[in-house]
């Protein structure tokens, strides 16, 4: 019985956290698109967006190279 309750609780939390993740699509001037795990963060000092792709790769993209950032 405890095992079933534990499984249900873990499943519920995983489902909840998965639903919170929102992907974003960046469209660049050269026509490429980059899909990110979460909203890209803008660094005011460097004027670059810092993001993590769906593959887990960390990237920095110059703000001048980006045409559009939209939620998927």
Protein Blocks (a to p, Z undefined) as FASTA:
>chain_A
ZZmmmmmmmmmmmmmmmmmpccdddddfkopacddfbdcdddfklopacdddfkopacdd
dfklpmbdcdZZ
